[in-house]
Every structure is written in structure tokens, then in C-alpha cells.
Amino acid sequence: MTDADVIIVGAGPTGLMSAAELRLAGVRPLVLERKARRRDVPKAGGLGGQILELLRYRGLLERFAAACTEPMPAPRFPFGGVHLDLTQLADPPMHALPLPQQLLERLLEERAGELGVDLRRGHEVVGASQDDTAVTLDVRGPDGPYQVTARYVVGCDGARSRVRELAGIAFPGTVYPEVNRLAQVPLPDEVTVLGNGDLDVPGFGAIRAGFTRTESGLLGVGSSPDSRVVSFYTAEDESTEYDDDVPMTVPELQDSLRRVVGVDLRVGEALRLSRFTFKARQAERYRDGRILLAGDAAHLFPATGIALNAGMLDAVNLAWKLAAEVRGWAPSGLLATYQEERHPAGARTMLHTRAQVALRRGHDAAAEALREVFQELLTDEQPLRRMGAMVAGSDIRYPMPGSHHHPLAGAFAPDLTLHTGQGMTGVAELMHPARPVLLDLADRADLREVAAEWRDRVDVHTAKTDQRPADVLLIRPDAHVAWAAGPDEPADTAAPALREALSTWFGAP
Ligand SMILES: Cc1cc2nc3c(=O)[nH]c(=O)nc-3n(C[C@H](O)[C@H](O)[C@H](O)COP(=O)(O)OP(=O)(O)OC[C@H]3O[C@@H](n4cnc5c(N)ncnc54)[C@H](O)[C@@H]3O)c2cc1C
């Protein structure tokens, strides 16, 4: 007997999302978090990409959107020095929610609490060992050191992951010698904001609103004549390795402004200060025996606005598979698909974030030309749509085993409008409980009968939809399509193929 089925190390967004998804799948995880209180250092300013669709499929998006302090931004994203202006598309493949990370963590913690997750703060994992049946963790808690055992451990413990180190998993990659600083600060009284947003600094002169490149870096100024609060952004080449949990300070901002534009500004107490550095690292594998990695512990990408999406989607992909192991119905090889699916997904995110480094970092005329050509390409619908989907991660199709392939197999299930005997609903609503779903769109009693053998695990729904993409969809708890039957596919091929897909993903009937 172990103390817990699954221990999650770290109560950041990835750990909290993992815990909630495990609870939905019927497992009671224990979350160990070294910090006694929730973090107060600002990190992400928002959440974007396919995770928003997933939150909608869990019935959480409205609640998360209601907590935002700012309006939904236009779907326009920085892409390494150029812009993805998705406002040109009627159905943009990517959206964002301006939900600061501290708020996101509070909401995720509330949700985990509602689902009955056991979260222990002030408990730091310092050691780990495993055998064929369990993992033993050494923990430093408020009452002293102790050991705790679990069948599985998920390291959601961030960039400097102790769990990754204890599992002996390498984290190769590159550190870019570049530091970005963001600040919102009140201006000193003597500085004037001109009508065009430029700042007039006595004894120095004008600082332009917008972006200015200098020999020492890049300065961004966001200002308005109606406000004394200004946003500053600086980017400099600097090889210091900062710890994200060590807050940035006002003197650090002042030093950076002095280096980049040579101005001495005595700004007031900051409303927001954050600093980010860029690393491109991916764990060489996401699993060592009974220890798994997710989130920043598994990958660090050299661009903004990406990491939470990738980490929280790891959590969603892994949780139901781990739950299947714990509850005893996991087919052989199910847990291995976490690595097979999420490692390539991480590599694809690495691909476009590394491309962003190349676009962003050049300062000469050739680099300017590259940015201009790239920006021009992004005025056409197809490249724009493709890049948007790549950044959002909505183009991810997991490899589906078996001979039967449908264009939707492996893709995120579309939110079809469904007409049922009880009224209208949608695929998103069927996924709220995070259970596997067999969705029959063509009254295929033959296929419903096959799925009935898995009724303890798979919910069967019958509905009609206007433009039917398939007769039947088999949808995994992470909302990806495991299998689909083409229109009017005969029972003698569809039934065995469905049986195979059900066994592959949800075990023996
Ligand atoms: C300034 C800044 C801006 C950012 N902006 C964005 C953005 O706009 N969009 C975006 O998507 N991402 C952004 N990011 C990245 C984002 O913040 C991270 O990707 C995210 O925090 C990763 O979540 P996580 O849960 O995987 O890890 P973390 O948030 O790092 O959480 C790990 C948790 O594990 C705990 N822990 C660590 N070691 C142990 C241990 N041994 N025992 C127990 N607990 C432990 C830590 O205390 C922490 O609470 C930004 C980051 C920074 C620094």
C-alpha cells in the first residue's frame, strides 16, 4: 500500500491543472508545494492557445474570463519581432485571455479545492527513489523531514525541477543571452507626456513612444497623454541567469533604461515589474519509470505567451492516462503515449519559438529584411491561419494506432452543435465530466452496441448535427478524437475497428 496513488510536486498552473483532471478521473492526488503561500511575483500576464478551448470543454472558460481585470484583447500576437494579426480572420485559430498568472493560480487552486484535492503547502521534495511498484519521496515539511510513497509522481516543479534532476533526466538546450524587462510605473512630476505619447525628460530630451532600437538594445514605451502611468519594455543582451522567483526591482529597471537609452529616470513605486529570459530546453524524455514530468519541468521555450498553454495541455493529456493505470483499466502502452504525444508537441512548439529567436534577435539590415518579408507573407490568409494554429497548438494531431484512419482521428474534437431528444447541446458540453465519449451522429445502433460493453468507462450519446463530419466519433477525455467512422461505413468493418480503438484506449471491456 502506498500513501497516495499519485503525488504531484508543485502547485503552479501545471500541477494544479493535473490535480483537478486527476480528480475528475476519479483519483485522489496529493499535491506537495514547497512555498507556504501562493506566489506574489508576477509572471504570465495571460493565457492563450488551445488550452482556452480545453477550459471551455470543461465548462470553466466563462468563470476564468469573468475573473479577468481587462477586456479580451484583439487576437494579435507578437511573433519574434513581427505580428500575427488574426483580426483579419473571421474564425481566428488562436485567442487569449488577459488573466494574470497569480489570478489563474488562485482560480485553479479554488477549482482543485472544490474537487477535493489534498494540497500541502510548505512541503519541499528533496529526494526520490523508485522500484517496480512505487516511488518514495523525501520531503521537508513544516514539522520536519518525512517520507511519503505513491504509485506515480508527476514533477510539475518548474524550470529548475528537482524531480527531473532526481529522476536523472537530462534537460539539454540553449540559453539565449537576452533579458527582457517589463514595467508599469508612475512618471516623476518633471516629465511631460506629449500629445503623441512621447516623453519629454528635462535635461535629456524626448523619448519616443513605441519601439526604439539602440546599440545597446531595444526600448518600448507605452504611454498616453491622459495618464501618468507609463509602460516600459527593455530588451538587452545579457548573460546573467535570473531566478524567476526573485522579483525585479525599480533600480533594476532604472539601470536598464540608463544602459539602453542613457536616460536617468526617477520613477515612482511600480504597479508591475517583471523580467524574463529566454531558454530553449526540452527534457530528453518525459518519463522515468513511475516518475513523469510536465510543464516548465519538461520544457522551456524562447518566446512569450506559449508556456502555460503547453504545460497545462501536458497535464490534461497525462491525467486520464495515469488515472487509468491507478484504477486498473489501462491497456498496455497507454501511459507510454504521454511521451509519444506530448514530446513531439513540445518539439513543435520549440520549432516555432526558435524561429522567433532568429526573427527577433537580428539587428542588421538583413534581419530587418527577413522580418519585413515574413510580415508580408502573414498578410495572406493561408500562412496566417497556419501560423496561428501552430502557435495555438490547435494543429496538433496525435498519431493514432490501427489501420482505420479518418481525417479527424488524433485531432481536437470539433465543437459540433448537437440536436438531441432533450434539446440542443454541443460537443464541448459533453466533455465537462472529462470522460471518454462515443458520439453517435447517424443512429448507428450497431456501433452503440459495441460501445455498450465499455459503458462503465465510456459515455454513449446519440445526436444529430447539421454537417456531419463522421457517423460516429470516439473522443478521449482530453477531447482528442481516438477514432471516427466515415459516413455509412459498413458494420462489418466499422464494428471491429471501433472495438480495436476502444481496447487500445480504454482497455478490455
Ligand atoms: C515574467 C514572466 C512572464 C511570463 N509570461 C508568460 C505568458 O505571458 N504566457 C505564458 O504562457 N507563460 C508565461 N511565462 C511562463 C509561465 O510563467 C510558466 O511557464 C509557468 O509558470 C509554468 O508553470 P508550471 O506549473 O509548469 O511551473 P511553475 O509555475 O514554475 O510552478 C512550479 C511550482 O513547483 C514548486 N516547486 C519547485 N520545486 C519544488 C520542490 N522540490 N518541492 C515542492 N514544490 C516545488 C514551486 O514553488 C512552484 O510553485 C512567463 C514567465 C515569466 C517569468
The ligand as an ORCA input file, in Angstrom:
! r2SCAN-3c Opt
* xyz 0 1
  C       7.988     37.369    -16.358
  C       7.365     36.149    -16.951
  C       6.337     36.300    -17.855
  C       5.736     35.179    -18.413
  N       4.734     35.366    -19.305
  C       4.086     34.306    -19.815
  C       2.949     34.478    -20.664
  O       2.538     35.594    -20.967
  N       2.336     33.372    -21.119
  C       2.751     32.113    -20.795
  O       2.152     31.136    -21.246
  N       3.801     31.923    -19.972
  C       4.476     32.979    -19.473
  N       5.522     32.780    -18.622
  C       5.914     31.405    -18.279
  C       4.996     30.824    -17.191
  O       5.022     31.672    -16.070
  C       5.476     29.421    -16.812
  O       5.503     28.649    -17.998
  C       4.593     28.745    -15.792
  O       4.737     29.307    -14.508
  C       4.941     27.259    -15.698
  O       4.051     26.634    -14.845
  P       4.467     25.300    -14.069
  O       3.308     24.967    -13.198
  O       4.933     24.289    -15.051
  O       5.733     25.702    -13.203
  P       5.843     26.834    -12.080
  O       4.848     27.896    -12.288
  O       7.276     27.211    -12.021
  O       5.425     26.077    -10.752
  C       6.277     25.155    -10.137
  C       5.882     25.023     -8.686
  O       6.649     23.969     -8.096
  C       7.101     24.377     -6.826
  N       8.305     23.592     -6.524
  C       9.513     23.700     -7.106
  N      10.362     22.797     -6.577
  C       9.667     22.100     -5.641
  C      10.014     21.031     -4.757
  N      11.235     20.491     -4.752
  N       9.056     20.563     -3.924
  C       7.790     21.084     -3.938
  N       7.434     22.121     -4.750
  C       8.356     22.604     -5.603
  C       7.357     25.856     -6.995
  O       7.366     26.519     -5.753
  C       6.207     26.287     -7.889
  O       5.082     26.666     -7.153
  C       6.167     33.875    -18.051
  C       7.207     33.719    -17.136
  C       7.809     34.844    -16.584
  C       8.911     34.666    -15.600
*
